[in-house]
């Protein structure tokens, strides 16, 4: 169940960060509110995941997959450029998250 909480935290964090961009420097109150609430809910689910997943592993997954997710979202929705080097970096992040998980199998506390 803890990994489900972590996935929910990541998805909501991506939404909150997307809303932060759309808030236009906190001038659009709807997206500002969505962003602040989203981060709070994301941290709540991250804290639930931390009941069974070690903080270092959970944070590595949360921040790594969140970074990849927001890069892809910005590319698709905001039409932001992803250079070849950026794509290589994203592949490294995903690879790192996979390695961290394999290196920690069976050791969740």
N, CA, C and O atoms as a GROMACS GRO file, in nm:
protein
  436
    1UNK      N    1   0.081  -0.119   0.000
    1UNK     CA    2   0.000   0.000   0.000
    1UNK      C    3   0.086   0.126   0.000
    1UNK      O    4   0.046   0.229  -0.054
    2UNK      N    5   0.204   0.118   0.060
    2UNK     CA    6   0.289   0.236   0.070
    2UNK      C    7   0.334   0.287  -0.067
    2UNK      O    8   0.348   0.407  -0.087
    3UNK      N    9   0.356   0.197  -0.161
    3UNK     CA   10   0.394   0.240  -0.296
    3UNK      C   11   0.276   0.304  -0.370
    3UNK      O   12   0.296   0.389  -0.457
    4UNK      N   13   0.156   0.264  -0.336
    4UNK     CA   14   0.038   0.330  -0.394
    4UNK      C   15   0.032   0.473  -0.343
    4UNK      O   16   0.008   0.566  -0.420
    5UNK      N   17   0.054   0.492  -0.212
    5UNK     CA   18   0.058   0.627  -0.157
    5UNK      C   19   0.166   0.710  -0.225
    5UNK      O   20   0.146   0.828  -0.254
    6UNK      N   21   0.279   0.649  -0.251
    6UNK     CA   22   0.389   0.721  -0.316
    6UNK      C   23   0.352   0.762  -0.458
    6UNK      O   24   0.382   0.873  -0.501
    7UNK      N   25   0.288   0.674  -0.532
    7UNK     CA   26   0.244   0.706  -0.669
    7UNK      C   27   0.143   0.820  -0.666
    7UNK      O   28   0.150   0.912  -0.748
    8UNK      N   29   0.049   0.815  -0.572
    8UNK     CA   30  -0.050   0.923  -0.560
    8UNK      C   31   0.021   1.055  -0.528
    8UNK      O   32  -0.012   1.158  -0.586
    9UNK      N   33   0.118   1.051  -0.437
    9UNK     CA   34   0.194   1.172  -0.402
    9UNK      C   35   0.265   1.230  -0.524
    9UNK      O   36   0.266   1.351  -0.543
   10UNK      N   37   0.322   1.144  -0.605
   10UNK     CA   38   0.394   1.189  -0.725
   10UNK      C   39   0.298   1.252  -0.824
   10UNK      O   40   0.325   1.360  -0.877
   11UNK      N   41   0.186   1.188  -0.850
   11UNK     CA   42   0.089   1.240  -0.947
   11UNK      C   43   0.037   1.376  -0.901
   11UNK      O   44   0.027   1.469  -0.981
   12UNK      N   45   0.003   1.388  -0.774
   12UNK     CA   46  -0.048   1.515  -0.723
   12UNK      C   47   0.060   1.622  -0.724
   12UNK      O   48   0.031   1.738  -0.751
   13UNK      N   49   0.184   1.583  -0.696
   13UNK     CA   50   0.295   1.681  -0.699
   13UNK      C   51   0.315   1.734  -0.841
   13UNK      O   52   0.341   1.853  -0.859
   14UNK      N   53   0.303   1.649  -0.940
   14UNK     CA   54   0.314   1.693  -1.079
   14UNK      C   55   0.202   1.793  -1.111
   14UNK      O   56   0.226   1.894  -1.177
   15UNK      N   57   0.082   1.763  -1.066
   15UNK     CA   58  -0.029   1.856  -1.085
   15UNK      C   59  -0.007   1.988  -1.014
   15UNK      O   60  -0.038   2.094  -1.068
   16UNK      N   61   0.046   1.982  -0.892
   16UNK     CA   62   0.071   2.104  -0.815
   16UNK      C   63   0.178   2.190  -0.882
   16UNK      O   64   0.165   2.312  -0.888
   17UNK      N   65   0.283   2.127  -0.933
   17UNK     CA   66   0.388   2.201  -1.002
   17UNK      C   67   0.336   2.261  -1.132
   17UNK      O   68   0.372   2.373  -1.168
   18UNK      N   69   0.253   2.188  -1.201
   18UNK     CA   70   0.191   2.241  -1.323
   18UNK      C   71   0.103   2.361  -1.290
   18UNK      O   72   0.102   2.460  -1.364
   19UNK      N   73   0.030   2.353  -1.180
   19UNK     CA   74  -0.052   2.465  -1.136
   19UNK      C   75   0.034   2.584  -1.095
   19UNK      O   76  -0.005   2.699  -1.114
   20UNK      N   77   0.150   2.556  -1.039
   20UNK     CA   78   0.242   2.664  -1.001
   20UNK      C   79   0.284   2.743  -1.123
   20UNK      O   80   0.290   2.865  -1.119
   21UNK      N   81   0.314   2.673  -1.232
   21UNK     CA   82   0.347   2.740  -1.358
   21UNK      C   83   0.229   2.824  -1.406
   21UNK      O   84   0.245   2.939  -1.447
   22UNK      N   85   0.110   2.763  -1.401
   22UNK     CA   86  -0.011   2.832  -1.449
   22UNK      C   87  -0.052   2.948  -1.358
   22UNK      O   88  -0.128   3.035  -1.400
   23UNK      N   89  -0.003   2.950  -1.233
   23UNK     CA   90  -0.039   3.058  -1.141
   23UNK      C   91   0.023   3.191  -1.182
   23UNK      O   92  -0.017   3.297  -1.133
   24UNK      N   93   0.121   3.186  -1.273
   24UNK     CA   94   0.185   3.307  -1.326
   24UNK      C   95   0.237   3.396  -1.213
   24UNK      O   96   0.201   3.513  -1.201
   25UNK      N   97   0.323   3.335  -1.131
   25UNK     CA   98   0.383   3.411  -1.020
   25UNK      C   99   0.282   3.448  -0.913
   25UNK      O  100   0.289   3.556  -0.855
   26UNK      N  101   0.190   3.358  -0.886
   26UNK     CA  102   0.084   3.375  -0.786
   26UNK      C  103  -0.012   3.488  -0.821
   26UNK      O  104  -0.077   3.544  -0.732
   27UNK      N  105  -0.023   3.524  -0.948
   27UNK     CA  106  -0.119   3.627  -0.988
   27UNK      C  107  -0.254   3.567  -1.026
   27UNK      O  108  -0.355   3.637  -1.024
   28UNK      N  109  -0.256   3.439  -1.062
   28UNK     CA  110  -0.382   3.371  -1.091
   28UNK      C  111  -0.419   3.291  -0.966
   28UNK      O  112  -0.358   3.187  -0.938
   29UNK      N  113  -0.518   3.339  -0.892
   29UNK     CA  114  -0.549   3.282  -0.762
   29UNK      C  115  -0.602   3.139  -0.768
   29UNK      O  116  -0.578   3.061  -0.676
   30UNK      N  117  -0.672   3.104  -0.874
   30UNK     CA  118  -0.722   2.967  -0.885
   30UNK      C  119  -0.606   2.868  -0.890
   30UNK      O  120  -0.605   2.770  -0.816
   31UNK      N  121  -0.509   2.894  -0.976
   31UNK     CA  122  -0.396   2.802  -0.988
   31UNK      C  123  -0.302   2.812  -0.869
   31UNK      O  124  -0.235   2.715  -0.834
   32UNK      N  125  -0.296   2.930  -0.806
   32UNK     CA  126  -0.218   2.942  -0.682
   32UNK      C  127  -0.276   2.852  -0.575
   32UNK      O  128  -0.204   2.779  -0.508
   33UNK      N  129  -0.408   2.857  -0.559
   33UNK     CA  130  -0.476   2.774  -0.460
   33UNK      C  131  -0.460   2.625  -0.492
   33UNK      O  132  -0.432   2.545  -0.402
   34UNK      N  133  -0.477   2.589  -0.619
   34UNK     CA  134  -0.458   2.449  -0.659
   34UNK      C  135  -0.317   2.401  -0.629
   34UNK      O  136  -0.296   2.288  -0.585
   35UNK      N  137  -0.221   2.488  -0.653
   35UNK     CA  138  -0.082   2.452  -0.628
   35UNK      C  139  -0.057   2.428  -0.479
   35UNK      O  140   0.002   2.327  -0.441
   36UNK      N  141  -0.101   2.521  -0.396
   36UNK     CA  142  -0.078   2.509  -0.252
   36UNK      C  143  -0.149   2.388  -0.193
   36UNK      O  144  -0.091   2.314  -0.113
   37UNK      N  145  -0.273   2.368  -0.232
   37UNK     CA  146  -0.346   2.250  -0.184
   37UNK      C  147  -0.281   2.122  -0.236
   37UNK      O  148  -0.266   2.024  -0.162
   38UNK      N  149  -0.242   2.123  -0.363
   38UNK     CA  150  -0.178   2.006  -0.422
   38UNK      C  151  -0.051   1.966  -0.350
   38UNK      O  152  -0.028   1.848  -0.324
   39UNK      N  153   0.033   2.065  -0.318
   39UNK     CA  154   0.156   2.033  -0.245
   39UNK      C  155   0.125   1.975  -0.107
   39UNK      O  156   0.189   1.880  -0.062
   40UNK      N  157   0.027   2.033  -0.040
   40UNK     CA  158  -0.011   1.980   0.092
   40UNK      C  159  -0.059   1.837   0.085
   40UNK      O  160  -0.019   1.753   0.165
   41UNK      N  161  -0.145   1.808  -0.012
   41UNK     CA  162  -0.197   1.671  -0.029
   41UNK      C  163  -0.084   1.576  -0.070
   41UNK      O  164  -0.078   1.463  -0.024
   42UNK      N  165   0.003   1.624  -0.157
   42UNK     CA  166   0.116   1.541  -0.199
   42UNK      C  167   0.206   1.506  -0.080
   42UNK      O  168   0.247   1.390  -0.065
   43UNK      N  169   0.236   1.604   0.004
   43UNK     CA  170   0.318   1.577   0.122
   43UNK      C  171   0.247   1.482   0.218
   43UNK      O  172   0.312   1.399   0.282
   44UNK      N  173   0.116   1.493   0.228
   44UNK     CA  174   0.041   1.400   0.313
   44UNK      C  175   0.061   1.257   0.264
   44UNK      O  176   0.094   1.168   0.343
   45UNK      N  177   0.040   1.234   0.134
   45UNK     CA  178   0.056   1.098   0.081
   45UNK      C  179   0.201   1.052   0.088
   45UNK      O  180   0.227   0.934   0.109
   46UNK      N  181   0.295   1.144   0.069
   46UNK     CA  182   0.436   1.107   0.087
   46UNK      C  183   0.460   1.063   0.231
   46UNK      O  184   0.530   0.964   0.255
   47UNK      N  185   0.403   1.134   0.327
   47UNK     CA  186   0.421   1.095   0.467
   47UNK      C  187   0.359   0.959   0.497
   47UNK      O  188   0.412   0.883   0.578
   48UNK      N  189   0.249   0.928   0.431
   48UNK     CA  190   0.187   0.796   0.448
   48UNK      C  191   0.279   0.687   0.390
   48UNK      O  192   0.292   0.579   0.449
   49UNK      N  193   0.342   0.716   0.278
   49UNK     CA  194   0.435   0.619   0.218
   49UNK      C  195   0.555   0.596   0.309
   49UNK      O  196   0.611   0.487   0.313
   50UNK      N  197   0.594   0.700   0.382
   50UNK     CA  198   0.712   0.689   0.469
   50UNK      C  199   0.691   0.599   0.590
   50UNK      O  200   0.785   0.570   0.664
   51UNK      N  201   0.569   0.554   0.611
   51UNK     CA  202   0.544   0.458   0.720
   51UNK      C  203   0.616   0.327   0.693
   51UNK      O  204   0.657   0.258   0.786
   52UNK      N  205   0.631   0.292   0.564
   52UNK     CA  206   0.692   0.163   0.530
   52UNK      C  207   0.814   0.173   0.440
   52UNK      O  208   0.893   0.079   0.432
   53UNK      N  209   0.831   0.285   0.372
   53UNK     CA  210   0.945   0.302   0.281
   53UNK      C  211   1.043   0.398   0.348
   53UNK      O  212   1.002   0.499   0.404
   54UNK      N  213   1.170   0.366   0.343
   54UNK     CA  214   1.269   0.454   0.404
   54UNK      C  215   1.267   0.590   0.336
   54UNK      O  216   1.240   0.601   0.216
   55UNK      N  217   1.296   0.692   0.413
   55UNK     CA  218   1.284   0.829   0.363
   55UNK      C  219   1.375   0.856   0.244
   55UNK      O  220   1.335   0.925   0.150
   56UNK      N  221   1.496   0.804   0.245
   56UNK     CA  222   1.588   0.826   0.134
   56UNK      C  223   1.538   0.765   0.005
   56UNK      O  224   1.546   0.826  -0.102
   57UNK      N  225   1.487   0.643   0.014
   57UNK     CA  226   1.435   0.575  -0.104
   57UNK      C  227   1.308   0.642  -0.154
   57UNK      O  228   1.294   0.668  -0.274
   58UNK      N  229   1.216   0.671  -0.062
   58UNK     CA  230   1.090   0.735  -0.103
   58UNK      C  231   1.117   0.870  -0.167
   58UNK      O  232   1.057   0.903  -0.270
   59UNK      N  233   1.206   0.949  -0.109
   59UNK     CA  234   1.234   1.081  -0.164
   59UNK      C  235   1.303   1.071  -0.300
   59UNK      O  236   1.275   1.150  -0.390
   60UNK      N  237   1.392   0.975  -0.315
   60UNK     CA  238   1.459   0.956  -0.444
   60UNK      C  239   1.356   0.923  -0.552
   60UNK      O  240   1.363   0.976  -0.663
   61UNK      N  241   1.263   0.837  -0.521
   61UNK     CA  242   1.158   0.801  -0.617
   61UNK      C  243   1.066   0.919  -0.642
   61UNK      O  244   1.038   0.953  -0.757
   62UNK      N  245   1.020   0.983  -0.536
   62UNK     CA  246   0.926   1.095  -0.546
   62UNK      C  247   0.985   1.210  -0.628
   62UNK      O  248   0.921   1.261  -0.720
   63UNK      N  249   1.106   1.248  -0.595
   63UNK     CA  250   1.166   1.362  -0.667
   63UNK      C  251   1.210   1.322  -0.808
   63UNK      O  252   1.194   1.402  -0.901
   64UNK      N  253   1.263   1.203  -0.826
   64UNK     CA  254   1.308   1.160  -0.958
   64UNK      C  255   1.194   1.144  -1.057
   64UNK      O  256   1.198   1.199  -1.166
   65UNK      N  257   1.094   1.067  -1.017
   65UNK     CA  258   0.980   1.045  -1.107
   65UNK      C  259   0.900   1.174  -1.123
   65UNK      O  260   0.846   1.200  -1.230
   66UNK      N  261   0.891   1.254  -1.017
   66UNK     CA  262   0.824   1.383  -1.027
   66UNK      C  263   0.893   1.474  -1.127
   66UNK      O  264   0.826   1.543  -1.204
   67UNK      N  265   1.026   1.475  -1.126
   67UNK     CA  266   1.102   1.556  -1.220
   67UNK      C  267   1.077   1.510  -1.363
   67UNK      O  268   1.054   1.592  -1.452
   68UNK      N  269   1.082   1.382  -1.384
   68UNK     CA  270   1.056   1.327  -1.518
   68UNK      C  271   0.913   1.361  -1.561
   68UNK      O  272   0.890   1.403  -1.674
   69UNK      N  273   0.819   1.342  -1.471
   69UNK     CA  274   0.679   1.368  -1.502
   69UNK      C  275   0.653   1.513  -1.539
   69UNK      O  276   0.582   1.541  -1.635
   70UNK      N  277   0.711   1.606  -1.463
   70UNK     CA  278   0.687   1.748  -1.493
   70UNK      C  279   0.759   1.789  -1.621
   70UNK      O  280   0.709   1.875  -1.694
   71UNK      N  281   0.874   1.730  -1.650
   71UNK     CA  282   0.942   1.758  -1.777
   71UNK      C  283   0.855   1.713  -1.895
   71UNK      O  284   0.840   1.786  -1.993
   72UNK      N  285   0.800   1.594  -1.885
   72UNK     CA  286   0.714   1.544  -1.992
   72UNK      C  287   0.585   1.626  -2.003
   72UNK      O  288   0.540   1.655  -2.114
   73UNK      N  289   0.527   1.663  -1.890
   73UNK     CA  290   0.406   1.744  -1.890
   73UNK      C  291   0.433   1.880  -1.955
   73UNK      O  292   0.355   1.926  -2.038
   74UNK      N  293   0.543   1.943  -1.916
   74UNK     CA  294   0.578   2.074  -1.973
   74UNK      C  295   0.604   2.064  -2.123
   74UNK      O  296   0.569   2.154  -2.198
   75UNK      N  297   0.663   1.955  -2.165
   75UNK     CA  298   0.688   1.932  -2.308
   75UNK      C  299   0.556   1.917  -2.384
   75UNK      O  300   0.539   1.975  -2.491
   76UNK      N  301   0.465   1.839  -2.327
   76UNK     CA  302   0.337   1.813  -2.395
   76UNK      C  303   0.241   1.932  -2.388
   76UNK      O  304   0.181   1.969  -2.489
   77UNK      N  305   0.226   1.991  -2.271
   77UNK     CA  306   0.124   2.093  -2.251
   77UNK      C  307   0.175   2.234  -2.280
   77UNK      O  308   0.110   2.311  -2.350
   78UNK      N  309   0.293   2.266  -2.227
   78UNK     CA  310   0.347   2.402  -2.244
   78UNK      C  311   0.439   2.414  -2.365
   78UNK      O  312   0.493   2.522  -2.392
   79UNK      N  313   0.457   2.304  -2.437
   79UNK     CA  314   0.540   2.302  -2.557
   79UNK      C  315   0.684   2.348  -2.528
   79UNK      O  316   0.749   2.408  -2.613
   80UNK      N  317   0.732   2.318  -2.408
   80UNK     CA  318   0.869   2.352  -2.372
   80UNK      C  319   0.964   2.252  -2.437
   80UNK      O  320   0.935   2.133  -2.447
   81UNK      N  321   1.076   2.302  -2.481
   81UNK     CA  322   1.173   2.223  -2.554
   81UNK      C  323   1.244   2.123  -2.463
   81UNK      O  324   1.284   2.157  -2.351
   82UNK      N  325   1.260   2.001  -2.512
   82UNK     CA  326   1.343   1.901  -2.446
   82UNK      C  327   1.455   1.866  -2.542
   82UNK      O  328   1.434   1.798  -2.643
   83UNK      N  329   1.573   1.913  -2.512
   83UNK     CA  330   1.687   1.886  -2.599
   83UNK      C  331   1.731   1.740  -2.584
   83UNK      O  332   1.686   1.669  -2.494
   84UNK      N  333   1.818   1.698  -2.673
   84UNK     CA  334   1.872   1.563  -2.664
   84UNK      C  335   1.940   1.541  -2.528
   84UNK      O  336   1.924   1.436  -2.467
   85UNK      N  337   2.015   1.639  -2.483
   85UNK     CA  338   2.084   1.628  -2.353
   85UNK      C  339   1.981   1.617  -2.240
   85UNK      O  340   2.003   1.542  -2.144
   86UNK      N  341   1.870   1.690  -2.250
   86UNK     CA  342   1.765   1.680  -2.149
   86UNK      C  343   1.706   1.539  -2.145
   86UNK      O  344   1.682   1.484  -2.038
   87UNK      N  345   1.683   1.483  -2.262
   87UNK     CA  346   1.628   1.347  -2.270
   87UNK      C  347   1.727   1.247  -2.210
   87UNK      O  348   1.687   1.156  -2.139
   88UNK      N  349   1.854   1.265  -2.238
   88UNK     CA  350   1.956   1.177  -2.179
   88UNK      C  351   1.952   1.188  -2.026
   88UNK      O  352   1.960   1.088  -1.956
   89UNK      N  353   1.940   1.311  -1.975
   89UNK     CA  354   1.930   1.331  -1.831
   89UNK      C  355   1.808   1.263  -1.772
   89UNK      O  356   1.816   1.203  -1.665
   90UNK      N  357   1.695   1.271  -1.841
   90UNK     CA  358   1.573   1.204  -1.795
   90UNK      C  359   1.592   1.053  -1.791
   90UNK      O  360   1.547   0.987  -1.698
   91UNK      N  361   1.658   1.000  -1.891
   91UNK     CA  362   1.688   0.855  -1.893
   91UNK      C  363   1.776   0.819  -1.773
   91UNK      O  364   1.756   0.715  -1.711
   92UNK      N  365   1.873   0.903  -1.742
   92UNK     CA  366   1.959   0.878  -1.625
   92UNK      C  367   1.878   0.880  -1.495
   92UNK      O  368   1.900   0.799  -1.406
   93UNK      N  369   1.784   0.974  -1.485
   93UNK     CA  370   1.701   0.981  -1.365
   93UNK      C  371   1.619   0.854  -1.349
   93UNK      O  372   1.617   0.794  -1.241
   94UNK      N  373   1.553   0.812  -1.455
   94UNK     CA  374   1.473   0.688  -1.450
   94UNK      C  375   1.562   0.569  -1.417
   94UNK      O  376   1.524   0.485  -1.335
   95UNK      N  377   1.677   0.561  -1.480
   95UNK     CA  378   1.771   0.452  -1.451
   95UNK      C  379   1.814   0.455  -1.305
   95UNK      O  380   1.822   0.351  -1.240
   96UNK      N  381   1.841   0.573  -1.254
   96UNK     CA  382   1.880   0.586  -1.113
   96UNK      C  383   1.772   0.540  -1.018
   96UNK      O  384   1.800   0.472  -0.920
   97UNK      N  385   1.648   0.576  -1.046
   97UNK     CA  386   1.537   0.533  -0.962
   97UNK      C  387   1.524   0.381  -0.964
   97UNK      O  388   1.501   0.319  -0.861
   98UNK      N  389   1.540   0.321  -1.081
   98UNK     CA  390   1.534   0.175  -1.092
   98UNK      C  391   1.647   0.111  -1.012
   98UNK      O  392   1.625   0.014  -0.939
   99UNK      N  393   1.767   0.163  -1.025
   99UNK     CA  394   1.882   0.108  -0.952
   99UNK      C  395   1.862   0.121  -0.801
   99UNK      O  396   1.890   0.027  -0.727
  100UNK      N  397   1.815   0.236  -0.757
  100UNK     CA  398   1.790   0.257  -0.614
  100UNK      C  399   1.690   0.154  -0.563
  100UNK      O  400   1.708   0.098  -0.454
  101UNK      N  401   1.585   0.128  -0.640
  101UNK     CA  402   1.485   0.030  -0.597
  101UNK      C  403   1.539  -0.111  -0.594
  101UNK      O  404   1.511  -0.185  -0.499
  102UNK      N  405   1.614  -0.151  -0.694
  102UNK     CA  406   1.673  -0.285  -0.694
  102UNK      C  407   1.774  -0.301  -0.581
  102UNK      O  408   1.786  -0.408  -0.521
  103UNK      N  409   1.846  -0.196  -0.554
  103UNK     CA  410   1.946  -0.201  -0.448
  103UNK      C  411   1.885  -0.205  -0.308
  103UNK      O  412   1.953  -0.236  -0.211
  104UNK      N  413   1.757  -0.173  -0.300
  104UNK     CA  414   1.691  -0.166  -0.170
  104UNK      C  415   1.582  -0.271  -0.154
  104UNK      O  416   1.506  -0.266  -0.058
  105UNK      N  417   1.575  -0.367  -0.245
  105UNK     CA  418   1.468  -0.467  -0.238
  105UNK      C  419   1.477  -0.545  -0.105
  105UNK      O  420   1.582  -0.594  -0.066
  106UNK      N  421   1.361  -0.553  -0.038
  106UNK     CA  422   1.353  -0.625   0.088
  106UNK      C  423   1.399  -0.546   0.207
  106UNK      O  424   1.399  -0.598   0.319
  107UNK      N  425   1.437  -0.422   0.187
  107UNK     CA  426   1.487  -0.338   0.296
  107UNK      C  427   1.409  -0.207   0.297
  107UNK      O  428   1.459  -0.106   0.248
  108UNK      N  429   1.286  -0.208   0.351
  108UNK     CA  430   1.197  -0.093   0.339
  108UNK      C  431   1.190  -0.005   0.462
  108UNK      O  432   1.111   0.090   0.463
  109UNK      N  433   1.265  -0.030   0.564
  109UNK     CA  434   1.254   0.056   0.682
  109UNK      C  435   1.377   0.136   0.706
  109UNK      O  436   1.384   0.213   0.802
   0.00000   0.00000   0.00000
